Amino acid sequence: MKRFRLIITIVCLSTCFIAQSAEQLTVDANCGGDRTTTSELQLLQGTWEGFDVGDTSHKKITITITGNSLHFHRDKDFWFDTNFTLSTGTDPNQLHATIKESANGVAKGEVVGAIFKIEDGTFTLASYGTDNAALPKTFASYPSRYVLKKVPLRTKRAE
């Protein structure tokens, strides 16, 4: 019985390590192997909170990025789950998100483009709609501009 438990433990641990390494390979493959893009992807990871600069009500926007998945949330009627890719060698940085699910379900499969930057701990994202739309050259020139700060990870207190 002890041998059986040991084998199960080894198999479970191996599976976890293999799954994690496969996820990293997927992330690297999606980034085209470009180290700059990989470092940008790493900087984007986590939860960001802020607001839409063009929205006078300043409703809270939350963006959570895990790997190459991005969840955008304003409220129960305006949210998106996407997979995204980063373009290499672009200035400003470009992100292309394919909508998997949304609050209204209408935009499923649509690819939305955006430019972004991270400066002084602030993540600025300017969405310019579908990939067929004209790419803005500056952040200020586009009305859908989100300014967000990273939410610190909460750690459990030792009791």
C-alpha positions as CSV (number, residue, x, y, z in Angstrom):
1,M,0.0,0.0,0.0
2,K,2.9,2.4,0.8
3,R,4.5,1.7,-2.6
4,F,1.1,2.4,-4.3
5,R,0.9,5.8,-2.5
6,L,4.4,6.7,-3.5
7,I,3.8,5.9,-7.1
8,I,0.6,7.9,-7.1
9,T,2.4,10.9,-5.5
10,I,5.2,10.7,-8.0
11,V,2.8,10.5,-10.9
12,C,0.8,13.5,-9.6
13,L,3.9,15.6,-9.0
14,S,5.2,14.7,-12.5
15,T,1.9,15.6,-14.1
16,C,2.0,19.1,-12.4
17,F,5.5,19.8,-13.5
18,I,4.8,18.6,-17.1
19,A,1.6,20.8,-17.2
20,Q,3.5,23.8,-16.0
21,S,6.3,23.3,-18.5
22,A,3.8,22.9,-21.3
23,E,2.0,26.1,-20.3
24,Q,5.4,27.9,-20.4
25,L,6.1,26.5,-23.8
26,T,2.7,27.6,-25.0
27,V,3.3,31.1,-23.7
28,D,6.8,31.2,-25.4
29,A,5.4,29.8,-28.7
30,N,2.6,32.5,-28.7
31,C,5.2,35.1,-28.2
32,G,7.2,34.0,-31.2
33,G,10.2,33.3,-29.0
34,D,11.0,37.0,-28.8
35,R,12.6,37.9,-25.5
36,T,11.2,41.4,-25.5
37,T,7.7,40.1,-26.1
38,T,8.2,37.5,-23.4
39,S,9.2,40.1,-20.9
40,E,6.3,42.3,-21.9
41,L,4.0,39.3,-21.3
42,Q,5.5,38.7,-17.9
43,L,5.0,42.4,-16.9
44,L,1.3,42.2,-17.9
45,Q,0.5,39.2,-15.7
46,G,-1.8,39.8,-12.7
47,T,-4.8,41.9,-11.9
48,W,-5.0,45.6,-12.8
49,E,-7.7,48.1,-11.7
50,G,-8.4,51.5,-13.0
51,F,-10.8,53.4,-15.2
52,D,-11.7,54.5,-18.7
53,V,-10.3,58.0,-19.3
54,G,-13.3,58.9,-21.5
55,D,-15.9,57.7,-19.0
56,T,-16.9,60.7,-16.7
57,S,-18.5,58.3,-14.2
58,H,-15.1,56.6,-13.7
59,K,-16.6,53.1,-13.3
60,K,-13.9,50.7,-12.1
61,I,-12.3,48.6,-14.8
62,T,-10.6,45.3,-13.8
63,I,-8.3,43.5,-16.2
64,T,-6.9,40.1,-15.1
65,I,-4.1,38.6,-17.3
66,T,-3.0,35.0,-16.8
67,G,-0.7,33.6,-19.5
68,N,-2.2,34.7,-22.7
69,S,-5.8,35.0,-21.3
70,L,-7.2,38.4,-20.6
71,H,-10.4,39.0,-18.6
72,F,-11.8,42.6,-19.0
73,H,-14.6,43.5,-16.5
74,R,-16.5,46.8,-15.9
75,D,-19.8,45.4,-14.7
76,K,-22.2,42.5,-15.2
77,D,-23.3,43.9,-18.6
78,F,-19.8,44.8,-19.9
79,W,-17.1,42.1,-19.7
80,F,-15.0,40.0,-22.0
81,D,-12.9,36.8,-21.8
82,T,-10.2,36.7,-24.5
83,N,-7.0,35.0,-25.6
84,F,-4.4,37.4,-26.9
85,T,-1.2,37.7,-28.8
86,L,1.5,40.4,-28.7
87,S,3.0,41.8,-31.8
88,T,6.8,42.0,-31.9
89,G,8.8,45.0,-32.8
90,T,5.9,47.5,-32.7
91,D,6.0,51.0,-31.3
92,P,3.7,51.4,-29.4
93,N,3.2,47.8,-28.2
94,Q,0.3,46.0,-29.8
95,L,-2.1,43.4,-28.5
96,H,-4.6,41.4,-30.5
97,A,-7.4,39.8,-28.4
98,T,-9.8,37.2,-29.7
99,I,-13.1,37.3,-27.7
100,K,-14.0,33.9,-26.3
101,E,-17.0,35.0,-24.3
102,S,-18.7,38.3,-23.5
103,A,-21.6,39.7,-21.5
104,N,-23.8,39.9,-24.5
105,G,-22.3,36.9,-26.4
106,V,-22.5,38.9,-29.7
107,A,-18.8,39.6,-30.2
108,K,-17.6,35.9,-29.8
109,G,-14.7,35.3,-32.2
110,E,-14.1,39.0,-33.0
111,V,-10.5,40.1,-32.9
112,V,-10.0,43.4,-31.1
113,G,-6.7,45.4,-31.4
114,A,-5.1,47.6,-28.8
115,I,-1.9,49.5,-28.1
116,F,-0.4,49.4,-24.6
117,K,2.4,50.6,-22.4
118,I,3.6,50.0,-18.8
119,E,5.3,53.0,-17.3
120,D,6.0,53.8,-13.6
121,G,3.7,51.0,-12.5
122,T,0.8,52.2,-14.7
123,F,-0.7,50.0,-17.4
124,T,-2.3,52.1,-20.2
125,L,-4.4,50.3,-22.8
126,A,-6.0,52.0,-25.8
127,S,-8.5,49.8,-27.6
128,Y,-9.1,50.6,-31.2
129,G,-11.8,48.1,-32.1
130,T,-11.5,45.3,-34.7
131,D,-8.2,44.6,-36.3
132,N,-9.6,46.3,-39.5
133,A,-9.8,49.6,-37.7
134,A,-7.0,52.2,-38.0
135,L,-4.3,51.9,-35.4
136,P,-3.9,55.0,-33.3
137,K,-0.3,56.3,-33.2
138,T,-0.7,57.9,-29.7
139,F,-2.6,57.0,-26.6
140,A,-4.2,60.5,-26.2
141,S,-5.7,60.3,-29.7
142,Y,-8.0,57.4,-28.8
143,P,-11.2,57.8,-26.7
144,S,-11.2,54.2,-25.3
145,R,-8.1,54.5,-23.1
146,Y,-7.8,52.6,-19.8
147,V,-5.4,53.6,-17.1
148,L,-4.8,50.9,-14.5
149,K,-2.6,50.0,-11.5
150,K,-1.6,46.5,-10.6
151,V,-3.4,45.0,-7.6
152,P,-0.9,43.7,-5.1
153,L,-1.1,40.0,-4.4
154,R,-2.8,39.3,-1.1
155,T,-0.8,37.0,1.2
156,K,-2.3,34.9,3.9
157,R,-1.2,35.9,7.4
158,A,0.4,33.2,9.5
159,E,-1.8,32.6,12.5
